[in-house]
């Protein structure tokens, strides 16, 4: 059972069905992408713990795989106590959906290098916490996803607006934000980390990515990373995933800071599930991130994770609201050599909503990224 049925859940469902699994897709709205390929679909208020428990108890799935962060995590803990297997664990899902809990785990318990940070529960506390970090700072709700409520504050005059934006973008009723120093970084990477039930932790080739408004815009693989920096990232990813336990694929995000030869790897965030930047693995690896996730949680062998050469992705965004949705320029996009399109089939559009992604290969990172960019630029989302 998938709890969350967006574009990543859709690929998980496809990978599961290829291995003979029966898939039940659950989300808050009908017609979500994974529901279009699942064996059965259920529409449930995902923040309603009683509703989540009821749907799980009714179907009694072998595995419950949370695919989004906006969930009633207390319900997962109760279900796990009853004997339901939650991937990777109910605790991992709860810790990672709260920025304060994952940051405290990484920085305080595990001693990983992170950006300097503080918490605030009012605009006045935010102003007092931000100043010692130096301007600019980054303000985020402790509970949100896809960059919602995140802003960069250049000086004290921006605090009030950042506080209001964080509250508006937060999940749940809590009024707490995290404020971080603004890191000057050379590269932002995702290290897809595969934790097995009975086997070593495995790593995919690192993925470089660019975010805007806290949401991924493009990614490429393999990212050029010094060997020492990659070793640092792998050690940090292994430490945090070992602590969280369970099995499955984790998307662990890092910043690469400093000068050549003196790079520092800084832990950023973690998702206990396939990662949006990892869509590039559909073109860039022998086993994509969704296949790896399923093999890990089903206890199946993973003999090798191998790069197939430079690959890249570029998101396709809507620029208006409406439904139903159509796409123009698909033929022109697919005329580009070594490209694929994933059009997610979301039933409605809104500005900046991710509606698809262009994927490409090339003889170099530059060529792969250029091909993905050109293909994505051809596609126009038409909301009627």
C-alpha positions as CSV (number, residue, x, y, z in Angstrom):
1,X,0.0,0.0,0.0
2,X,1.3,3.4,-1.1
3,X,0.4,6.3,1.2
4,X,0.8,9.1,-1.3
5,X,0.2,8.6,-5.0
6,X,2.1,11.3,-6.9
7,X,4.6,11.0,-9.7
8,X,7.2,9.2,-7.5
9,X,4.5,6.8,-6.1
10,X,3.5,6.1,-9.7
11,X,7.0,4.8,-10.5
12,X,7.1,2.8,-7.3
13,X,3.8,1.2,-8.3
14,X,5.2,0.3,-11.7
15,X,8.4,-1.2,-10.2
16,X,6.3,-3.2,-7.7
17,X,4.0,-4.6,-10.3
18,X,6.9,-5.7,-12.4
19,X,7.9,-7.8,-9.4
20,X,4.5,-9.3,-9.2
21,X,3.1,-7.2,-6.3
22,X,-0.5,-6.0,-6.0
23,X,-0.6,-2.3,-5.4
24,X,-3.1,-0.2,-3.5
25,X,-2.6,3.5,-4.1
26,X,-3.9,5.9,-1.4
27,X,-4.1,9.7,-1.6
28,X,-6.2,12.7,-0.7
29,X,-7.7,13.1,-4.2
30,X,-9.0,10.9,-6.9
31,X,-7.0,10.3,-10.1
32,X,-3.6,10.8,-8.6
33,X,-0.8,9.6,-10.8
34,X,-0.1,6.2,-9.0
35,X,-3.8,5.5,-8.9
36,X,-3.8,5.4,-12.7
37,X,-1.5,2.3,-12.7
38,X,-2.4,0.7,-9.3
39,X,-4.6,-2.4,-8.8
40,X,-6.8,-0.5,-6.4
41,X,-7.2,3.1,-5.3
42,X,-8.5,4.7,-2.1
43,X,-9.2,8.4,-1.4
44,X,-8.4,9.3,2.2
45,X,-7.7,12.5,4.1
46,X,-4.0,11.8,4.7
47,X,-3.7,13.9,7.9
48,X,-6.6,12.0,9.4
49,X,-5.1,9.3,11.6
50,X,-8.3,7.4,12.1
51,X,-9.0,7.3,8.3
52,X,-5.5,6.1,7.6
53,X,-5.7,3.4,10.2
54,X,-9.1,2.3,8.9
55,X,-7.9,1.9,5.3
56,X,-4.7,0.0,6.3
57,X,-6.7,-2.3,8.6
58,X,-9.3,-3.0,5.9
59,X,-6.8,-4.1,3.3
60,X,-4.1,-5.5,5.6
61,X,-1.2,-5.0,3.2
62,X,2.1,-6.8,3.6
63,X,4.0,-3.5,3.3
64,X,2.9,0.1,3.9
65,X,5.2,2.5,1.9
66,X,4.7,6.2,2.8
67,X,5.4,8.3,-0.4
68,X,4.6,11.7,0.9
69,X,5.5,13.7,4.1
70,X,2.0,15.1,4.8
71,X,0.8,12.1,6.8
72,X,-0.6,11.3,10.2
73,X,2.6,9.7,11.5
74,X,1.2,8.8,14.9
75,X,-1.2,6.5,13.1
76,X,1.8,4.7,11.4
77,X,3.4,4.1,14.8
78,X,0.2,2.5,16.1
79,X,-0.1,0.4,13.0
80,X,3.5,-0.7,13.3
81,X,2.9,-1.7,16.9
82,X,0.0,-3.9,15.7
83,X,2.4,-5.8,13.3
84,X,2.1,-3.8,10.1
85,X,5.5,-3.3,8.3
86,X,6.0,0.4,7.6
87,X,8.8,1.3,5.2
88,X,11.5,2.1,6.3
89,X,10.0,2.4,9.8
90,X,7.3,4.5,11.5
91,X,10.0,6.4,13.4
92,X,12.0,7.2,10.3
93,X,8.9,8.6,8.7
94,X,8.1,10.7,11.7
95,X,11.6,12.0,12.3
96,X,12.1,13.0,8.7
97,X,8.8,14.9,8.2
98,X,9.9,17.3,10.9
99,X,12.9,19.5,10.1
100,X,13.6,20.1,13.8
101,X,13.7,16.3,14.6
102,X,16.0,15.4,11.6
103,X,18.2,18.4,12.2
104,X,18.6,17.6,15.9
105,X,19.3,14.0,15.1
106,X,22.0,14.9,12.5
107,X,23.6,17.7,14.4
108,X,23.2,16.9,18.1
109,X,23.0,13.1,18.3
110,X,25.2,12.1,15.4
111,X,27.5,15.1,15.3
112,X,27.2,15.7,11.5
113,X,28.2,19.0,10.0
114,X,25.1,21.1,9.2
115,X,24.4,24.7,8.6
116,X,24.2,26.7,11.8
117,X,20.5,27.0,12.8
118,X,18.0,28.0,15.5
119,X,14.3,27.6,16.0
120,X,11.6,30.3,16.6
121,X,8.0,30.3,17.6
122,X,7.2,33.9,16.9
123,X,8.3,36.7,14.7
124,X,10.2,38.3,17.6
125,X,12.0,35.0,18.4
126,X,12.8,34.7,14.7
127,X,14.4,38.2,14.6
128,X,16.4,37.4,17.7
129,X,17.6,34.0,16.4
130,X,18.4,35.2,12.9
131,X,20.7,38.1,13.7
132,X,23.6,36.0,15.2
133,X,23.6,33.8,12.2
134,X,24.5,36.7,9.9
135,X,22.5,38.0,6.9
136,X,21.1,36.5,4.7
137,X,19.4,33.6,6.4
138,X,17.0,31.0,5.2
139,X,13.7,30.6,7.0
140,X,11.6,27.4,6.7
141,X,8.6,25.9,8.5
142,X,9.7,22.8,10.5
143,X,6.9,20.9,8.7
144,X,6.5,21.5,5.0
145,X,7.4,20.0,1.6
146,X,8.5,21.1,-1.9
147,X,9.8,24.4,-0.6
148,X,6.5,25.6,0.7
149,X,6.9,28.5,3.1
150,X,10.6,28.8,2.5
151,X,12.3,32.2,2.0
152,X,15.6,33.9,2.0
153,X,15.8,37.0,4.3
154,X,18.3,39.6,3.4
155,X,18.0,41.7,6.6
156,X,15.8,42.5,9.6
157,X,13.2,44.3,7.5
158,X,12.3,40.9,5.9
159,X,11.6,39.0,9.1
160,X,7.8,39.7,9.4
161,X,7.2,38.6,5.8
162,X,9.3,35.5,6.2
163,X,7.4,34.6,9.4
164,X,4.0,35.0,7.6
165,X,5.2,33.0,4.6
166,X,6.4,30.2,6.8
167,X,3.1,29.9,8.7
168,X,1.2,30.0,5.4
169,X,3.3,27.2,3.9
170,X,3.5,25.0,7.0
171,X,1.7,21.7,7.4
172,X,-0.4,21.3,10.6
173,X,-1.2,23.8,13.2
174,X,2.2,24.3,14.8
175,X,3.8,27.7,14.6
176,X,7.5,26.9,14.6
177,X,10.2,27.7,12.1
178,X,13.9,26.8,11.6
179,X,16.3,29.6,10.6
180,X,19.6,28.7,9.0
181,X,22.7,30.4,8.0
182,X,22.9,31.0,4.2
183,X,25.6,28.7,3.0
184,X,27.8,29.6,0.0
185,X,28.0,26.3,-1.7
186,X,29.6,25.0,-4.9
187,X,27.3,22.1,-5.5
188,X,24.1,20.7,-4.0
189,X,23.9,16.9,-4.3
190,X,21.5,14.0,-3.5
191,X,23.2,10.7,-2.5
192,X,20.6,8.0,-3.0
193,X,21.3,5.5,-0.2
194,X,20.0,1.9,-0.3
195,X,19.6,0.3,3.1
196,X,19.0,-3.5,3.0
197,X,17.4,-5.8,5.5
198,X,20.4,-8.2,5.5
199,X,23.2,-6.7,3.4
200,X,25.5,-3.7,3.2
201,X,24.3,-0.2,2.6
202,X,24.7,0.7,-1.1
203,X,25.1,4.1,-2.8
204,X,24.1,5.4,-6.2
205,X,26.4,7.7,-8.2
206,X,25.9,11.2,-6.7
207,X,23.3,13.4,-8.3
208,X,23.8,17.2,-8.7
209,X,20.7,19.4,-8.6
210,X,19.5,22.9,-8.7
211,X,16.5,24.1,-6.6
212,X,14.4,27.2,-6.8
213,X,12.0,28.3,-4.1
214,X,13.1,25.1,-2.3
215,X,11.9,22.8,-5.1
216,X,14.0,20.9,-7.6
217,X,14.3,22.2,-11.1
218,X,17.0,20.0,-12.7
219,X,19.4,17.2,-11.8
220,X,22.3,15.4,-13.4
221,X,24.2,12.2,-12.8
222,X,26.9,11.4,-12.0
223,X,27.8,14.7,-10.4
224,X,31.5,15.5,-10.4
225,X,32.6,15.1,-6.8
226,X,36.1,14.7,-5.3
227,X,36.7,11.3,-3.9
228,X,37.3,12.5,-0.4
229,X,34.0,14.5,-0.5
230,X,32.1,11.5,-1.7
231,X,33.6,9.4,1.1
232,X,32.4,12.1,3.6
233,X,28.9,12.1,2.2
234,X,28.7,8.3,2.2
235,X,29.8,8.1,5.8
236,X,27.3,10.7,6.9
237,X,24.5,9.1,4.9
238,X,25.3,5.7,6.4
239,X,25.3,7.1,9.9
240,X,21.9,8.7,9.7
241,X,20.2,5.8,7.8
242,X,21.6,3.3,10.3
243,X,20.1,5.3,13.1
244,X,16.7,5.5,11.3
245,X,16.7,1.7,10.6
246,X,14.5,-0.4,8.4
247,X,15.1,-0.9,4.7
248,X,14.6,1.0,1.4
249,X,16.0,3.8,-0.5
250,X,16.8,7.2,1.2
251,X,17.4,10.5,-0.6
252,X,20.1,12.2,1.5
253,X,20.9,15.8,0.5
254,X,24.2,17.6,1.0
255,X,25.9,20.9,0.2
256,X,29.5,20.9,-1.0
257,X,31.2,24.0,0.3
258,X,34.7,25.4,0.3
259,X,37.5,25.6,-2.2
260,X,39.0,22.9,-4.5
261,X,41.1,20.6,-2.4
262,X,39.5,21.8,0.8
263,X,35.8,20.8,0.2
264,X,33.5,20.4,3.2
265,X,30.3,18.2,2.9
266,X,27.4,19.7,4.9
267,X,24.3,17.6,5.7
268,X,21.0,19.3,4.5
269,X,17.9,17.1,4.6
270,X,16.8,13.5,4.1
271,X,13.7,11.7,2.6
272,X,13.1,8.1,3.6
273,X,11.8,7.3,0.1
274,X,12.7,7.8,-3.6
275,X,13.7,11.4,-4.3
276,X,12.5,13.7,-7.0
277,X,16.0,14.6,-8.1
278,X,16.5,10.8,-8.6
279,X,14.1,10.7,-11.5
280,X,17.3,11.1,-13.5
281,X,18.1,7.4,-12.6
282,X,15.4,6.3,-15.0
283,X,18.0,7.2,-17.7
284,X,21.3,7.1,-15.8
285,X,21.5,3.8,-14.0
286,X,21.1,0.0,-14.7
287,X,18.6,-0.1,-11.8
288,X,16.6,3.1,-11.2
289,X,15.8,4.4,-7.8
290,X,12.3,2.9,-7.8
291,X,13.6,-0.6,-8.7
292,X,16.2,-0.3,-6.0
293,X,13.6,0.8,-3.4
294,X,11.4,-2.3,-4.2
295,X,14.4,-4.7,-4.2
296,X,15.5,-3.4,-0.8
297,X,12.1,-3.6,0.9
298,X,11.3,-7.0,-0.6
299,X,14.7,-8.4,0.4
300,X,15.7,-9.1,-3.2
301,X,19.4,-9.1,-4.3
302,X,21.1,-5.9,-5.7
303,X,24.2,-7.3,-7.4
304,X,25.4,-3.9,-8.8
305,X,24.4,-0.3,-9.1
306,X,26.1,1.0,-12.3
307,X,26.0,4.3,-14.1
308,X,25.0,4.2,-17.8
309,X,26.8,7.4,-18.6
310,X,25.9,11.1,-18.2
311,X,22.2,11.8,-17.7
312,X,20.0,14.7,-16.8
313,X,16.5,15.8,-16.0
314,X,14.5,19.1,-16.3
315,X,11.1,19.6,-14.8
316,X,8.0,20.7,-16.8
317,X,6.0,23.2,-14.8
318,X,2.5,24.6,-15.2
319,X,2.1,28.3,-15.4
320,X,-1.7,28.6,-14.9
321,X,-4.5,26.9,-13.1
322,X,-7.2,24.7,-14.5
323,X,-8.5,21.3,-15.4
324,X,-8.4,19.1,-17.3
325,X,-4.8,19.2,-18.5
326,X,-3.3,18.7,-21.9
327,X,0.2,19.0,-23.3
328,X,1.5,20.6,-26.4
329,X,4.9,20.2,-28.0
330,X,5.4,16.5,-27.1
331,X,6.5,15.5,-30.6
332,X,9.0,18.3,-30.8
333,X,10.4,17.4,-27.4
334,X,10.8,13.7,-28.4
335,X,12.6,14.7,-31.6
336,X,15.6,15.5,-29.4
337,X,18.1,12.6,-29.5
338,X,18.3,10.3,-26.4
339,X,15.4,11.8,-24.5
340,X,12.3,10.6,-22.7
341,X,9.3,12.4,-21.3
342,X,7.4,11.5,-18.2
343,X,4.0,13.4,-18.2
344,X,2.5,12.7,-14.8
345,X,-1.2,12.8,-15.6
346,X,-2.1,15.0,-12.7
347,X,-5.8,15.9,-13.1
348,X,-5.4,19.7,-12.6
349,X,-2.7,22.3,-12.9
350,X,-1.6,25.4,-10.9
351,X,1.3,27.8,-11.3
352,X,4.7,26.1,-10.8
353,X,3.1,22.7,-10.1
354,X,5.4,19.9,-11.5
355,X,3.5,18.2,-14.3
356,X,6.2,16.3,-16.0
357,X,10.0,15.9,-16.5
358,X,12.3,15.6,-19.5
359,X,15.1,13.0,-19.2
360,X,18.2,12.8,-21.5
361,X,21.5,11.1,-22.0
362,X,24.6,12.6,-23.5
363,X,28.3,12.0,-24.1
364,X,28.9,14.6,-21.3
365,X,27.1,16.2,-18.4
366,X,26.9,19.4,-20.5
367,X,25.3,17.6,-23.5
368,X,22.8,15.6,-21.3
369,X,21.7,18.8,-19.5
370,X,21.3,20.7,-22.7
371,X,19.2,18.0,-24.3
372,X,16.9,17.7,-21.2
373,X,16.5,21.5,-21.1
374,X,15.6,21.7,-24.8
375,X,13.1,18.9,-24.6
376,X,11.4,20.3,-21.5
377,X,11.2,23.8,-23.1
378,X,9.2,22.4,-26.0
379,X,6.4,21.1,-23.7
380,X,3.6,23.5,-22.8
381,X,1.1,22.5,-20.1
382,X,-2.4,23.6,-21.2
383,X,-4.9,23.9,-18.4
384,X,-8.5,24.2,-19.7
